[in-house]
Amino acid sequence: RNAPNMAVNIICTLAFFLIANFTIGYLAGIALDPGEDFMKVFRFVGTAGILTYGTANILNGIWFGRKMVADIIDGVAYGLITGAVFAAMWP
């Protein structure tokens, strides 16, 4: 197996986060009005973030026997951070 290319992997990871967060922001823009309170934005965006990041590797666990607990915990953390950032910056 070839050694991983860190530069390509980092660029692909950043692209994944940008596309995922753009899509989450797009959904939030459709569902939420400007001026919504922090908790409403946090709940909506946090839930979308958890669905995006927390479930991203479950199929790998099912099909390839990967341990999923750490990936799910990381995904929940990423989702909650995404929710907090969007809520803090919501217009």
DSSP file (Angstrom, degrees, kcal/mol; ACC not computed):
  #  RESIDUE AA STRUCTURE BP1 BP2  ACC     N-H-->O    O-->H-N    N-H-->O    O-->H-N    TCO  KAPPA ALPHA  PHI   PSI    X-CA   Y-CA   Z-CA
    1    1 A R              0   0    0      0, 0.0     2,-0.1     0, 0.0     0, 0.0   0.000 360.0 360.0 360.0 138.7    0.0    0.0    0.0
    2    2 A N        -     0   0    0      1,-0.1     3,-0.1     3,-0.0     0, 0.0  -0.379 360.0-101.2 -74.3 151.4    1.3    3.5   -0.9
    3    3 A A        -     0   0    0      1,-0.1    -1,-0.1    -2,-0.1     2,-0.0  -0.454  47.1-100.7 -67.7 143.2    2.1    6.0    1.8
    4    4 A P        -     0   0    0      0, 0.0     2,-0.9     0, 0.0     3,-0.1  -0.356  25.1-127.2 -67.4 146.9   -0.7    8.6    2.2
    5    5 A N     >  -     0   0    0      1,-0.2     4,-2.6    -3,-0.1     5,-0.2  -0.839  20.1-163.9 -94.4 103.0   -0.2   12.0    0.6
    6    6 A M  H  > S+     0   0    0     -2,-0.9     4,-2.8     1,-0.2     5,-0.2   0.876  84.9  53.0 -59.4 -41.6   -0.7   14.4    3.5
    7    7 A A  H  > S+     0   0    0      1,-0.2     4,-2.3     2,-0.2    -1,-0.2   0.936 113.0  43.3 -61.9 -46.2   -1.2   17.5    1.3
    8    8 A V  H  > S+     0   0    0      1,-0.2     4,-2.6     2,-0.2    -1,-0.2   0.911 114.2  51.2 -65.3 -42.0   -3.9   15.8   -0.9
    9    9 A N  H  X S+     0   0    0     -4,-2.6     4,-2.3     2,-0.2    -2,-0.2   0.901 111.0  47.7 -63.4 -40.7   -5.6   14.4    2.2
   10   10 A I  H  X S+     0   0    0     -4,-2.8     4,-2.7     2,-0.2     5,-0.2   0.921 112.5  49.0 -66.4 -43.2   -5.7   17.8    4.0
   11   11 A I  H  X S+     0   0    0     -4,-2.3     4,-2.4    -5,-0.2    -2,-0.2   0.921 112.7  47.8 -62.4 -43.5   -7.1   19.5    0.8
   12   12 A C  H  X S+     0   0    0     -4,-2.6     4,-2.3     2,-0.2    -1,-0.2   0.889 111.9  50.3 -64.7 -39.2   -9.7   16.8    0.4
   13   13 A T  H  X S+     0   0    0     -4,-2.3     4,-2.4     2,-0.2    -2,-0.2   0.935 111.7  47.2 -64.3 -46.1  -10.7   17.1    4.1
   14   14 A L  H  X S+     0   0    0     -4,-2.7     4,-2.7     1,-0.2    -2,-0.2   0.901 111.1  52.0 -62.1 -40.2  -11.0   20.9    3.9
   15   15 A A  H  X S+     0   0    0     -4,-2.4     4,-2.7    -5,-0.2     5,-0.2   0.913 108.8  51.1 -62.0 -41.6  -13.1   20.5    0.7
   16   16 A F  H  X S+     0   0    0     -4,-2.3     4,-2.8     1,-0.2     5,-0.2   0.943 112.1  45.8 -59.7 -48.3  -15.4   18.1    2.5
   17   17 A F  H  X S+     0   0    0     -4,-2.4     4,-2.8     2,-0.2     5,-0.2   0.902 113.4  49.9 -63.5 -40.9  -15.9   20.5    5.5
   18   18 A L  H  X S+     0   0    0     -4,-2.7     4,-2.4     2,-0.2    -2,-0.2   0.939 114.3  43.5 -63.2 -46.9  -16.4   23.4    3.1
   19   19 A I  H  X S+     0   0    0     -4,-2.7     4,-2.3     2,-0.2    -2,-0.2   0.922 115.9  48.3 -65.3 -43.8  -19.0   21.6    1.0
   20   20 A A  H  X S+     0   0    0     -4,-2.8     4,-2.5    -5,-0.2    -2,-0.2   0.935 114.7  44.7 -62.5 -46.5  -20.8   20.1    4.1
   21   21 A N  H  X S+     0   0    0     -4,-2.8     4,-2.7    -5,-0.2    -1,-0.2   0.856 111.3  53.3 -69.7 -34.0  -20.9   23.5    5.9
   22   22 A F  H  X S+     0   0    0     -4,-2.4     4,-2.4    -5,-0.2    -1,-0.2   0.930 111.8  46.2 -61.4 -44.4  -22.1   25.3    2.7
   23   23 A T  H  X S+     0   0    0     -4,-2.3     4,-2.4     2,-0.2    -2,-0.2   0.910 112.8  48.9 -65.9 -42.5  -24.9   22.8    2.4
   24   24 A I  H  X S+     0   0    0     -4,-2.5     4,-2.6     1,-0.2    -1,-0.2   0.922 112.4  49.3 -62.1 -43.5  -25.8   23.0    6.1
   25   25 A G  H  X S+     0   0    0     -4,-2.7     4,-2.5     2,-0.2    -2,-0.2   0.883 108.7  53.1 -62.5 -38.7  -25.8   26.8    5.8
   26   26 A Y  H  X S+     0   0    0     -4,-2.4     4,-1.5     2,-0.2    -2,-0.2   0.932 110.8  46.3 -61.2 -46.6  -28.0   26.6    2.7
   27   27 A L  H  X S+     0   0    0     -4,-2.4     4,-2.4     1,-0.2    -2,-0.2   0.914 112.4  50.5 -62.0 -42.9  -30.5   24.5    4.6
   28   28 A A  H  X S+     0   0    0     -4,-2.6     4,-2.8     1,-0.2    -1,-0.2   0.890 107.0  54.9 -63.4 -38.5  -30.4   26.9    7.6
   29   29 A G  H  < S+     0   0    0     -4,-2.5    -1,-0.2     1,-0.2    -2,-0.2   0.835 111.7  44.3 -63.8 -32.5  -31.0   29.8    5.3
   30   30 A I  H  < S+     0   0    0     -4,-1.5    -2,-0.2    -3,-0.2    -1,-0.2   0.893 122.1  36.7 -74.9 -41.2  -34.1   28.2    3.9
   31   31 A A  H  < S+     0   0    0     -4,-2.4     2,-0.4    -5,-0.1    -2,-0.2   0.744 112.7  55.8 -88.0 -25.2  -35.4   27.1    7.3
   32   32 A L  S  < S-     0   0    0     -4,-2.8     3,-0.1    -5,-0.2    -1,-0.0  -0.859  70.1-135.6-118.2 144.9  -34.5   30.0    9.6
   33   33 A D    >   -     0   0    0     -2,-0.4     3,-1.5     1,-0.1    -3,-0.1  -0.598  38.1 -91.5 -89.2 154.2  -35.2   33.7    9.4
   34   34 A P  T 3  S+     0   0    0      0, 0.0    -1,-0.1     0, 0.0    56,-0.0  -0.396 113.8  32.4 -58.8 142.1  -32.5   36.4   10.0
   35   35 A G  T 3  S+     0   0    0      1,-0.2     3,-0.1    -3,-0.1    55,-0.0   0.508  80.2 154.4  87.3   4.1  -32.6   37.4   13.7
   36   36 A E    <   -     0   0    0     -3,-1.5    -1,-0.2     1,-0.1    54,-0.0  -0.299  51.9 -96.1 -61.0 151.8  -33.5   33.9   15.0
   37   37 A D     >  -     0   0    0      1,-0.1     4,-1.9     4,-0.0     3,-0.4  -0.290  32.4-107.3 -72.2 159.6  -32.4   33.4   18.6
   38   38 A F  H  > S+     0   0    0      1,-0.2     4,-3.0     2,-0.2     5,-0.2   0.880 115.1  50.8 -52.8 -48.6  -29.1   31.5   19.3
   39   39 A M  H  > S+     0   0    0      1,-0.2     4,-2.8     2,-0.2    -1,-0.2   0.859 108.0  51.5 -66.1 -36.0  -30.7   28.3   20.6
   40   40 A K  H  > S+     0   0    0     -3,-0.4     4,-2.2     2,-0.2    -1,-0.2   0.933 114.9  42.5 -66.5 -44.0  -33.0   27.9   17.6
   41   41 A V  H  X S+     0   0    0     -4,-1.9     4,-2.8     2,-0.2     5,-0.4   0.923 115.0  51.2 -65.7 -43.9  -30.1   28.3   15.2
   42   42 A F  H  X S+     0   0    0     -4,-3.0     4,-2.5    -5,-0.2     5,-0.3   0.918 111.0  47.8 -59.9 -45.2  -27.9   26.1   17.3
   43   43 A R  H  X S+     0   0    0     -4,-2.8     4,-2.0    -5,-0.2    -1,-0.2   0.938 117.0  41.9 -62.2 -47.2  -30.5   23.3   17.5
   44   44 A F  H  X S+     0   0    0     -4,-2.2     4,-2.3    -5,-0.2    -2,-0.2   0.969 121.9  37.6 -66.5 -53.9  -31.2   23.3   13.8
   45   45 A V  H  X S+     0   0    0     -4,-2.8     4,-2.8     1,-0.2    -3,-0.2   0.883 116.1  53.6 -69.0 -38.2  -27.6   23.6   12.6
   46   46 A G  H  X S+     0   0    0     -4,-2.5     4,-2.6    -5,-0.4    -1,-0.2   0.907 109.9  48.1 -61.5 -41.5  -26.2   21.3   15.3
   47   47 A T  H  X S+     0   0    0     -4,-2.0     4,-2.5    -5,-0.3    -2,-0.2   0.928 113.1  47.2 -64.4 -45.4  -28.7   18.6   14.4
   48   48 A A  H  X S+     0   0    0     -4,-2.3     4,-2.1     1,-0.2    -2,-0.2   0.896 113.1  50.4 -62.5 -39.0  -27.8   19.0   10.7
   49   49 A G  H  X>S+     0   0    0     -4,-2.8     4,-3.3    30,-0.3     5,-0.6   0.907 109.8  49.0 -65.7 -42.3  -24.1   18.9   11.6
   50   50 A I  H  X5S+     0   0    0     -4,-2.6     4,-1.9     1,-0.2     5,-0.5   0.910 111.5  50.0 -64.0 -41.4  -24.5   15.8   13.7
   51   51 A L  H  X5S+     0   0    0     -4,-2.5     4,-0.6    -5,-0.2    -1,-0.2   0.896 117.2  41.9 -62.0 -38.8  -26.4   14.1   10.9
   52   52 A T  H  <5S+     0   0    0     -4,-2.1     4,-0.3    -5,-0.2    -2,-0.2   0.972 129.0  23.8 -72.4 -55.3  -23.6   15.0    8.5
   53   53 A Y  H  <5S+     0   0    0     -4,-3.3     3,-0.4    22,-0.3     4,-0.3   0.831 120.6  54.4 -85.7 -33.8  -20.5   14.4   10.5
   54   54 A G  H  <<S+     0   0    0     -4,-1.9    -3,-0.2    -5,-0.6    -1,-0.2   0.741 116.3  36.8 -75.3 -22.5  -21.8   11.8   13.0
   55   55 A T  S >X S+     0   0    0     -4,-0.6     3,-1.0    -5,-0.5     4,-0.5   0.428  86.7  99.9-106.9   0.0  -23.2    9.4   10.4
   56   56 A A  T 34 S+     0   0    0     -3,-0.4     4,-0.2    -4,-0.3     3,-0.1   0.805  92.7  31.9 -60.1 -32.1  -20.5    9.8    7.7
   57   57 A N  T 3> S+     0   0    0     -4,-0.3     4,-1.7    -3,-0.2    -1,-0.3   0.344  87.2  99.0-110.5   7.0  -18.6    6.6    8.7
   58   58 A I  H <> S+     0   0    0     -3,-1.0     4,-2.3     1,-0.2     5,-0.2   0.908  83.6  52.6 -62.5 -41.0  -21.3    4.3    9.9
   59   59 A L  H  X S+     0   0    0     -4,-0.5     4,-2.9     1,-0.2     5,-0.3   0.867 105.5  55.0 -64.8 -34.2  -21.5    2.5    6.5
   60   60 A N  H  > S+     0   0    0      1,-0.2     4,-2.6     2,-0.2     6,-1.0   0.891 109.0  49.0 -62.8 -37.2  -17.8    1.9    6.7
   61   61 A G  H  X S+     0   0    0     -4,-1.7     4,-1.0     4,-0.2    -2,-0.2   0.896 113.6  45.7 -66.8 -40.3  -18.3    0.3   10.1
   62   62 A I  H  < S+     0   0    0     -4,-2.3    -2,-0.2     2,-0.2    -1,-0.2   0.943 124.3  31.2 -67.8 -47.6  -21.1   -1.9    8.8
   63   63 A W  H  < S+     0   0    0     -4,-2.9    -2,-0.2    -5,-0.2    -3,-0.2   0.826 132.1  28.1 -84.2 -32.6  -19.4   -3.0    5.6
   64   64 A F  H  < S-     0   0    0     -4,-2.6    -3,-0.2    -5,-0.3    -1,-0.2   0.331 101.0-115.3-118.1   6.9  -15.7   -3.1    6.6
   65   65 A G     <  +     0   0    0     -4,-1.0    -4,-0.2     1,-0.2    -3,-0.1   0.693  55.2 161.5  71.7  19.0  -15.9   -3.7   10.3
   66   66 A R        -     0   0    0     -6,-1.0     2,-0.3    -9,-0.1    -1,-0.2  -0.430  48.4-106.7 -69.3 146.4  -14.4   -0.4   11.4
   67   67 A K        -     0   0    0      1,-0.1     4,-0.3    -2,-0.1    -1,-0.1  -0.609  36.6-173.4 -72.0 132.7  -15.0    0.6   15.0
   68   68 A M     >  +     0   0    0     -2,-0.3     4,-2.7     2,-0.1     5,-0.2   0.643  58.4  86.2-106.4 -17.8  -17.5    3.4   14.9
   69   69 A V  H  > S+     0   0    0      1,-0.2     4,-2.6     2,-0.2     5,-0.2   0.913  94.5  44.0 -58.6 -48.8  -17.8    4.8   18.4
   70   70 A A  H  > S+     0   0    0      1,-0.2     4,-2.7     2,-0.2    -1,-0.2   0.900 114.0  51.5 -63.5 -39.9  -14.9    7.3   18.1
   71   71 A D  H  > S+     0   0    0     -4,-0.3     4,-2.4     2,-0.2    -1,-0.2   0.901 111.2  47.5 -63.0 -40.6  -16.1    8.4   14.7
   72   72 A I  H  X S+     0   0    0     -4,-2.7     4,-2.4     2,-0.2    -2,-0.2   0.916 112.1  49.2 -67.6 -42.7  -19.6    9.0   16.0
   73   73 A I  H  X S+     0   0    0     -4,-2.6     4,-2.3    -5,-0.2    -2,-0.2   0.928 112.4  48.5 -62.1 -44.4  -18.3   10.9   19.0
   74   74 A D  H  X S+     0   0    0     -4,-2.7     4,-2.9     1,-0.2    -2,-0.2   0.919 110.8  51.7 -59.3 -43.2  -16.1   13.0   16.8
   75   75 A G  H  X S+     0   0    0     -4,-2.4     4,-2.6   -22,-0.2   -21,-0.5   0.882 108.5  50.0 -62.7 -39.7  -19.1   13.7   14.5
   76   76 A V  H  X S+     0   0    0     -4,-2.4     4,-2.5     2,-0.2    -1,-0.2   0.920 112.0  48.7 -64.2 -42.8  -21.2   14.8   17.4
   77   77 A A  H  X S+     0   0    0     -4,-2.3     4,-2.5     2,-0.2    -2,-0.2   0.937 112.5  47.6 -62.1 -46.8  -18.5   17.2   18.5
   78   78 A Y  H  X S+     0   0    0     -4,-2.9     4,-2.6     1,-0.2    -2,-0.2   0.908 112.6  50.2 -60.0 -42.2  -18.1   18.6   15.0
   79   79 A G  H  X S+     0   0    0     -4,-2.6     4,-2.4     2,-0.2   -30,-0.3   0.911 111.7  46.7 -63.7 -43.1  -21.8   19.0   14.6
   80   80 A L  H  X S+     0   0    0     -4,-2.5     4,-2.4     2,-0.2    -1,-0.2   0.883 112.8  49.5 -68.1 -38.1  -22.1   20.8   18.0
   81   81 A I  H  X S+     0   0    0     -4,-2.5     4,-2.5     2,-0.2     5,-0.2   0.925 111.0  50.2 -64.7 -43.0  -19.2   23.1   17.1
   82   82 A T  H  X S+     0   0    0     -4,-2.6     4,-2.6     1,-0.2     5,-0.2   0.925 110.9  49.6 -59.0 -45.2  -20.8   23.8   13.7
   83   83 A G  H  X S+     0   0    0     -4,-2.4     4,-2.4     1,-0.2    -1,-0.2   0.906 111.5  48.4 -60.7 -42.8  -24.1   24.6   15.4
   84   84 A A  H  X S+     0   0    0     -4,-2.4     4,-2.3     2,-0.2    -2,-0.2   0.903 112.5  47.7 -66.4 -41.6  -22.4   27.0   17.9
   85   85 A V  H  X S+     0   0    0     -4,-2.5     4,-1.6     2,-0.2    -2,-0.2   0.937 114.5  45.7 -66.3 -46.0  -20.4   28.8   15.2
   86   86 A F  H  X S+     0   0    0     -4,-2.6     4,-0.8    -5,-0.2    -2,-0.2   0.920 114.1  49.2 -62.4 -42.8  -23.4   29.3   13.0
   87   87 A A  H >< S+     0   0    0     -4,-2.4     3,-0.5    -5,-0.2    -1,-0.2   0.892 111.1  49.3 -65.2 -39.2  -25.6   30.4   15.9
   88   88 A A  H 3< S+     0   0    0     -4,-2.3    -1,-0.2     1,-0.2    -2,-0.2   0.812 119.8  37.4 -69.3 -29.1  -23.0   32.9   17.1
   89   89 A M  H 3< S+     0   0    0     -4,-1.6    -1,-0.2    -5,-0.2    -2,-0.2   0.378  83.3 130.4-103.9   3.7  -22.6   34.4   13.6
   90   90 A W    <<        0   0    0     -4,-0.8    -3,-0.0    -3,-0.5   -52,-0.0  -0.341 360.0 360.0 -63.6 134.8  -26.3   34.2   12.5
   91   91 A P              0   0    0      0, 0.0    -1,-0.2     0, 0.0    -4,-0.1   0.512 360.0 360.0 -67.7 360.0  -27.5   37.5   11.0
